Amino acid sequence: MSTTVNTRHASARAFVRSLNILLKFARMYDFGHPRTAKQYETAWSELRTALGSDNEAGLLLGVSGEQLLLDGTPLESAAAEKGFARMLSGAGIASPLFAQRHTDKSGTPRKGLSHQHQHEARATRRAAQRRSSG
């Protein structure tokens, strides 16, 4: 693997970890909380790094059972990754695509994208609540 591919893969793994933390914070604190806002910025920064400036294809996060896939390649399967995979699967999210076209030229999420994330976080929170109460 080339250094660029290794760097991209490491950045993408960091983004997946940050996204997992972001969704947990959103469930615990809601999106208006300072911790969630800071984690949102961290996740977006790591996503921009993972995408780079020339990645037209984007970054595909896949879920297969308790396994997370990054552009089709399995990620480590520690407890956090398995839990994240279960959470996404339970919310009906199988393969989110993150791409440059979802940001403006400065790399900032386009207006409305955060609303989509809020909707997904609420759906994830409801699914987790249903699992824990059922």
Buried (B, 14 or more C-beta within 10 A) or exposed (E): EEEEEEBBBEBBBBBBBBBBBBBBBBBEBEBEEEEBBEBBEBBBBBBBBBBEEEEEEBBBBBBEEBBBBBEEEEBEEEEBBBEBBBBBBBBEBEEBEBBBEBBEEEBEBEEEBEEEBBEBBBBBBEBBEEEEEE
